[in-house]
Each structure stands twice: as C-alpha cells, then as structure tokens.
Amino acid sequence: MSILEEYKKALVGHIKTVDTKSILGSCVPCKKGNDLYIITCGHVLYNDDWSGLRHELIELKVEVNSHIYKLVNILGTVENAKDTDLSIVQIRKVDDETNLSFFELSLLEVKDNNYLANSKVCVYPELDDRAQAIGDIKFAGNETDFQYSVEVNKSKFHNINLGAAGASQYKGVSGSGLFYEYNGELFLQGIVKEIPNISVNSEIDLVSVRAIGTIWEDAAINSSVKKFHRNLHHNSPLNSEAARIELAKELLNQVSDKRYKVLVCAPSDISSSDTAKTIYSQLIQEFTQEKIRYSVGGGKGRLVPTGTYPHLEEQDFIESDECSSLVIIADDHSTFSQLSLLSSSIFNSRKNKEVYIFYEDSVITTQNFIKEGPFKFAEDKIKARVYEFSNFNDSMIKEVISGISSLHTCLGRIA
C-alpha cells in the first residue's frame, strides 16, 4: 500500500468551533522540526471582507486522525491571507499523544499535467470518518501568482456512507490538500479552495504551494520544504538521497557568509544541569564542524574579558550586524535573565535575528511569571524556536545547525 493511501487520515483535518463543533473547513496537518502546523485557506479563518477573524483562535480546535489540537498562532498577516487565500497556523496537542502521523511535507509546484496522473486530494465526506484519496485529476491552467486550476470528475467524490456523490457531500472541503507520492516521499501540490456544485466535470481552484513558501519566509520560519526538480532524469545519480544531501551541503558551504557569528548563552559549569551540558557540548561540536563562528556568553564566559557590564556587552553584540543568531540554553537564573533581556533587545532594535531556546521545562511549569512573561514574549514577538529539556534529542541540534547555516547562506547571497 502506498504512503498516501495508508496515511490519508493524517493528511486532512477539520477546523471546528469548540462550542457548536460545526466545521469551518479542512486543513493539511504538517510538522517542521518539533513544531506542528496546519495549512488551510485564508477564507476559512477570516471574514468575507477580510476585516478580521471569523472566530478567535481560542474558540476553535483542529481534529486530525481522531486527536484534538488547539490553534496557537497564525503566521503572516491578514494581508498575506487576503493576497494568497492561504493561512498557516501553529497548533499544539491537547493531550499527550505522540504525533507520529505528522509529515514534514515537501512542495511540488504544478504547471502542467506532469505528476498529476497519480496525484490525489485527501478529504472527508460529510458524516463519515473514513478519509478518501481522490484522483483522476487533470491540469486546467488559469494560473495566477498564487493559484491554478485542475479538472476533476466529481463523481469520484463519492460518499460511501450516504451512497451519494458530488461536491455537496463534502462539507468544509476548503483547505484540503492535493498530494503526490514519489520514491517514498509525499509532496504537497496545492490547497483546494472549493468544489463547485455545478456540472460533473468541473474546474477546481487551488492555492499554489508558492504561497506557502512566501508565508514561511515572511514569518521568519526556517523551512525545510523542498521543490521537486522535474527536469532531473530518472537515471541521474542525484536521485540518490545521499548524493543530494552531500551536494546541497557543499553548495551551502560555498555561498555561506562566514562573517556572521552566533551568540551562545549557557549556564556556568557549576550551576549547569547534565542536560544543559550535553546540549552545549553537542552544539559547540557541530558549530566547529560546520565552521560556524560563535561567541559564548552567560555563565560560560564573557564576550569582553576586560569589559565592565557583561549583560550590556551581550546586548550590544546581539544588536550588531555581526551577530546573526542567538542560542540560549536556559537552565539557571542567569540564562533565564538573558532570555528576558536579549529577547526584548532584539524586538526593540527591530533587527531580524534567528533565536533558538533550549529550556528547563520544569521552570516554565512552576513559575508562571517566566512562562507568561519572557518565555511567551520570545515565542510571540521574535518567533523564537523552543526546545524542552525533557524531550531533548539529537535532531534538535541538527535543526538549529540547519537553520543557522541556511540563514548565513541567505545573508551571503544578499551580500
């Protein structure tokens, strides 16, 4: 069985109101590192005149594969959603269930019938919890900056539960995704805007995946989604995943700008926990291996040995053009203080910095001031990526390294 057929229930979710449980629309669940997101149409969440949200996020929930998630934060602005008719929302699980079914999807732009023959739309019929993967799709054109059309035989949209067919059997289909499977990898090709109720063969408008990349970029979120190279011959040695990774690494190294440095703030060895020491050790090892320049602050050391006020030296450095990123290993009072000061400094300076926070989660759960103050501020205002000590694993370090390497590459290209 294909991945698409096996996991189709994990590729479509419903956005519902908490009180009435009515369906506003569908969505495509996905993950980026340790964060979970849904991708849906902008008109599912916003008023018809784009004056604001139909409902506050707290009034909504997302149901994916029988699990409930809460909506946390909308990426991008209402202008983004209006221009593209696309919204990306960060979500969090309500219970402690694992999220093994969430995929880190790649992107495949559609410009013709290539790869559409085996593409499928994942949807739920009305009053039925059996997800369907519907094919027989043809390219119809009508391309704009963020939209294109496909032709679908709507008889394929068959509600087995009710024994009826057609668009009317699929309530809240806006926001569902069109997928393509290749070589064991899933590619998202577009987001369905709606299925018209007229004619059997009908053109369906989809939001292009180009819009997704635009919102990721505007929201300063590191994106690992890829574009499928359609001109790559099937016998090419670059079809080897190992070869592609090696080539990409070398290209990044060639164009990466080496002038930039990362500020690493970590607790002193005396007050540091074993987990914090492990994180710091692995992080510095990877920085050295990837030739990423860094300076160490906090309890670990001072930026300027003869300086007067170490916290102001760090503040000056984080606001400088030399510093590209900040990594804080928040474990003791000094590093949580740095989290507060440096987050505020970055926000007030209006300079874009990548921020990564490894934190002792017991502090967040027991100290509401830290949770609702500095920690929430860092997440909301400077879009910091956060990683819990209790869930620490090697992939978190790799994600940080990948994000900083990509940033330095972009800065190099701009320079």
C-alpha positions in Angstrom: 0.0 0.0 0.0 1.2 3.5 -0.8 2.1 6.0 1.9 -0.7 8.3 0.5 -3.3 5.6 0.9 -2.0 4.3 4.2 -1.8 7.7 5.9 -4.6 9.6 4.2 -6.3 10.2 7.6 -3.3 12.0 8.8 -3.2 14.3 5.7 -6.5 16.0 6.2 -8.0 17.6 9.3 -11.2 19.6 10.2 -11.2 23.0 11.7 -14.2 23.2 14.1 -15.7 25.6 16.6 -15.3 24.4 20.2 -18.8 25.1 21.3 -21.0 24.0 18.3 -18.5 21.7 16.7 -19.5 22.9 13.3 -16.9 22.5 10.5 -15.4 25.7 9.2 -13.2 24.0 6.7 -10.4 21.4 6.2 -6.7 21.7 6.6 -3.4 19.9 5.8 -1.5 19.0 9.0 2.3 19.0 8.9 5.3 19.4 11.0 8.5 21.4 10.8 11.1 20.1 13.3 9.3 19.8 16.6 6.5 22.3 15.7 3.1 21.3 14.4 1.2 23.4 11.8 -2.0 23.3 9.7 -2.2 24.8 6.2 -5.7 26.0 5.1 -7.4 28.6 3.0 -7.5 32.1 4.3 -11.2 32.4 3.8 -11.8 29.5 6.2 -10.5 31.7 9.1 -11.2 35.2 8.0 -14.4 37.2 7.4 -15.6 37.7 3.8 -14.4 41.3 3.8 -11.1 40.3 5.5 -11.9 42.7 8.3 -10.8 40.1 10.9 -11.1 36.5 12.0 -14.4 34.7 12.0 -13.6 33.3 15.4 -10.8 33.9 17.9 -8.3 31.1 17.9 -9.3 30.0 21.4 -12.8 29.3 20.1 -11.5 26.9 17.5 -10.0 23.4 17.5 -8.5 21.1 14.9 -9.3 17.4 14.7 -6.7 15.2 13.0 -7.0 11.4 13.0 -9.3 11.5 16.0 -7.0 13.7 18.0 -7.7 17.3 19.1 -5.3 20.2 18.8 -5.6 23.8 19.8 -4.7 26.7 17.5 -1.8 28.8 18.9 -0.6 31.4 16.4 -1.4 32.5 12.8 1.7 33.0 10.7 1.8 36.1 8.5 -0.7 38.9 8.4 -4.3 39.3 7.2 -2.8 40.9 4.1 -0.9 37.7 3.4 -4.1 35.7 3.7 -6.0 38.0 1.5 -3.4 38.1 -1.2 -2.9 34.3 -1.3 -6.1 32.9 0.3 -3.8 30.8 2.4 -3.2 30.7 6.1 -0.7 28.7 8.2 -1.4 28.2 11.8 0.8 26.7 14.5 -1.0 24.2 16.6 -0.4 22.2 19.8 -1.7 18.9 21.0 -4.2 19.0 23.8 -3.4 15.5 25.2 -0.1 13.6 25.5 -0.5 11.6 22.4 2.5 11.3 20.1 2.4 12.8 16.7 3.9 10.0 14.6 1.5 10.6 11.8 2.5 14.2 11.1 4.6 14.6 8.0 7.3 17.1 7.1 5.9 17.7 3.6 7.9 18.8 0.5 6.5 21.2 -2.1 5.8 20.5 -5.7 4.7 23.3 -8.0 2.1 22.4 -10.6 2.4 24.0 -14.1 1.1 21.2 -16.3 -0.1 17.6 -16.3 3.3 16.2 -15.1 2.8 14.3 -11.9 -0.9 14.9 -11.8 -1.8 11.5 -13.1 -1.1 9.9 -9.7 -2.0 12.9 -7.6 -4.9 12.7 -5.1 -7.0 15.0 -3.0 -7.4 13.8 0.6 -10.8 14.7 2.0 -13.5 13.6 4.4 -17.1 13.1 3.2 -19.9 14.6 5.4 -20.9 12.4 8.3 -18.1 9.9 7.6 -14.8 9.4 9.4 -13.2 7.5 6.6 -10.8 9.7 4.7 -10.7 9.4 0.9 -7.9 9.9 -1.5 -9.5 11.0 -4.8 -7.6 11.0 -8.1 -8.4 11.4 -11.8 -7.1 14.9 -11.9 -6.1 17.0 -15.0 -4.3 20.3 -15.2 -6.7 23.1 -16.4 -4.4 26.2 -16.2 -5.8 29.6 -15.2 -2.5 30.4 -13.4 -2.0 33.5 -11.3 0.7 34.3 -8.8 -0.8 32.1 -6.1 -3.5 30.0 -7.9 -4.1 27.4 -10.6 -7.0 25.1 -11.6 -7.4 21.4 -12.2 -10.3 19.5 -13.7 -11.8 16.7 -11.6 -14.6 14.3 -12.3 -16.8 15.0 -9.3 -18.4 11.5 -9.4 -15.1 10.4 -7.8 -16.2 12.4 -4.8 -18.4 9.6 -3.6 -19.9 9.5 -0.1 -19.9 5.8 0.7 -21.7 6.3 4.0 -24.7 8.1 2.4 -24.5 6.5 -1.1 -24.3 9.8 -2.8 -21.8 11.6 -5.0 -20.8 15.2 -5.8 -19.4 18.3 -4.1 -22.5 18.6 -1.9 -21.3 15.5 0.0 -18.1 17.2 1.2 -18.9 19.9 3.7 -16.0 22.1 4.6 -13.6 20.8 1.8 -11.8 24.2 1.5 -8.3 23.8 2.9 -7.8 20.2 2.0 -4.6 19.2 0.1 -3.6 17.8 -3.3 -0.7 15.3 -2.8 1.8 13.4 -4.9 3.8 10.5 -3.8 7.3 9.8 -5.2 10.0 7.5 -4.1 8.6 7.1 -0.6 8.2 10.9 -0.1 5.0 13.0 0.0 4.7 16.3 -1.9 2.0 18.9 -1.4 0.9 20.3 -4.7 -1.8 22.8 -3.6 -4.7 23.6 -1.3 -8.2 23.2 -2.5 -10.2 26.5 -2.4 -13.6 24.9 -3.1 -15.5 22.3 -5.2 -18.2 24.0 -7.2 -21.7 22.4 -7.1 -22.2 22.7 -10.8 -21.6 20.1 -13.6 -19.9 16.8 -13.2 -16.6 17.7 -14.7 -15.6 21.0 -13.1 -12.6 23.1 -12.7 -11.4 23.4 -9.1 -9.2 26.3 -8.0 -6.2 25.5 -5.8 -3.8 27.8 -3.9 -0.3 27.2 -5.2 2.4 26.0 -2.9 4.3 29.1 -3.8 2.1 30.9 -1.3 3.3 28.6 1.4 6.9 29.5 0.9 6.0 33.2 0.9 4.4 33.0 4.3 7.2 30.9 5.8 9.6 33.5 4.6 7.6 36.5 5.9 7.2 34.8 9.3 10.9 34.1 9.5 10.4 30.4 10.0 13.1 28.1 8.8 11.7 25.9 6.1 13.0 22.5 5.1 10.4 22.0 2.4 11.9 21.3 -1.0 10.9 21.8 -4.6 10.9 18.8 -6.9 13.2 19.1 -9.9 11.1 17.9 -12.7 14.0 18.1 -15.2 16.0 15.6 -13.2 16.5 12.5 -15.3 15.3 9.3 -13.6 18.7 7.7 -14.1 20.6 10.7 -12.6 23.0 9.8 -9.8 21.5 12.7 -7.9 18.3 10.7 -7.4 20.4 9.2 -4.6 19.3 10.9 -1.4 22.9 10.7 0.0 24.2 12.4 -3.2 21.6 15.1 -3.0 22.4 15.8 0.7 26.2 16.0 0.0 25.7 18.3 -3.0 23.4 20.6 -1.0 25.8 20.7 1.9 28.7 21.7 -0.4 26.6 24.4 -2.2 25.6 25.9 1.2 29.3 25.9 2.3 30.3 27.7 -0.9 27.8 30.5 -0.7 27.6 30.8 3.1 28.8 34.1 4.5 31.5 33.4 7.2 31.4 36.9 8.6 28.5 36.3 10.9 28.6 34.9 14.4 26.2 33.2 16.7 25.8 34.3 20.4 25.6 31.2 22.6 24.4 31.8 26.2 24.8 28.9 28.6 24.9 28.5 32.4 28.2 28.1 34.2 29.5 24.6 34.8 28.8 25.0 38.5 25.0 25.7 38.1 24.5 23.7 34.8 22.5 20.5 34.7 23.7 17.5 32.9 21.2 18.1 30.1 22.4 21.7 29.6 26.0 20.5 29.5 25.1 17.9 26.9 23.3 20.4 24.7 26.1 22.9 25.0 28.7 20.3 24.1 26.9 19.0 21.1 26.1 22.4 19.9 29.7 23.7 20.0 30.9 20.5 18.4 28.5 21.0 15.5 29.4 24.7 15.2 33.1 23.8 15.0 32.5 21.0 12.4 30.3 23.2 10.2 32.7 26.1 10.6 30.1 28.4 12.1 31.6 31.2 14.1 30.3 31.8 17.6 30.8 33.7 20.8 29.9 32.4 24.2 28.2 34.5 26.9 26.2 33.9 30.1 27.8 32.0 32.9 30.1 30.2 30.4 32.1 33.3 29.7 32.2 37.0 28.9 32.3 38.5 25.4 34.8 41.1 26.5 37.1 39.9 29.3 38.0 43.4 30.4 34.5 44.8 29.9 32.5 46.4 32.7 29.0 45.1 32.4 28.7 41.7 30.7 24.9 41.9 30.2 25.3 45.2 28.3 28.1 43.7 26.2 25.8 40.9 25.2 23.0 43.4 24.4 25.3 45.5 22.2 26.6 42.4 20.4 23.1 41.0 19.7 22.1 44.3 18.2 25.2 44.5 16.0 25.2 43.5 12.3 27.9 40.9 13.1 25.6 38.8 15.1 23.1 36.7 13.1 21.6 34.4 15.7 21.1 33.7 19.4 21.0 30.4 21.1 20.1 30.3 24.8 20.4 27.3 27.0 18.0 28.5 29.7 18.8 26.5 32.9 19.5 28.9 35.7 18.7 32.4 36.9 21.4 34.0 34.7 20.3 32.4 31.5 16.6 33.0 32.1 17.5 36.6 32.7 19.4 36.7 29.4 16.2 35.3 27.8 14.3 38.3 29.1 16.8 41.0 28.3 18.0 39.8 24.9 14.5 39.0 23.6 13.4 42.5 24.5 16.6 43.9 22.9 16.0 42.1 19.6 12.4 43.2 19.5 13.2 46.9 20.3 16.0 47.0 17.8 13.7 45.8 15.0 16.6 43.7 13.7 15.8 40.2 12.4 17.7 37.6 14.4 17.2 33.8 14.5 16.6 32.8 18.1 16.7 29.3 19.5 15.9 28.5 23.1 16.6 25.2 24.9 14.9 25.4 28.3 14.4 23.6 31.5 10.6 23.0 31.2 10.2 22.5 35.0 10.9 26.2 35.4 8.2 27.1 32.9 5.6 24.8 34.6 6.3 26.1 38.1 7.0 29.8 37.5 4.1 31.5 35.8 5.8 34.8 35.6 8.6 33.3 33.4 6.1 31.4 31.3 3.7 34.2 30.6 6.4 36.9 30.5 9.8 36.4 29.0 9.1 32.9 27.5 5.8 33.8 25.8 7.3 37.2 24.7 10.1 35.3 23.0 7.7 33.0 21.2 5.2 35.6 20.1 7.3 38.7 19.4 10.6 37.4 18.0 9.4 34.0 16.8 11.9 32.0 18.8 12.1 28.3 18.3 11.9 26.5 21.6 13.0 23.1 22.7 12.2 21.4 26.0 15.0 19.7 28.1 12.7 16.8 28.8 12.3 16.0 25.1 15.9 16.8 24.0 17.3 14.7 21.2 20.0 15.0 18.5 17.5 16.1 15.9 17.0 19.4 17.7 20.7 20.2 17.4 20.6 19.3 13.7 17.6 21.6 13.2 19.4 24.5 14.8 22.5 24.0 12.7 20.5 23.7 9.5 18.6 26.9 10.3 21.7 28.9 11.0 23.5 27.5 8.0 20.6 28.4 5.8 20.4 31.9 7.3 24.1 32.5 6.7 23.7 31.3 3.1 20.9 33.8 2.5 22.9 36.6 4.1 25.8 35.6 1.8 23.6 35.8 -1.3 22.3 39.2 -0.3 25.8 40.5 0.3 
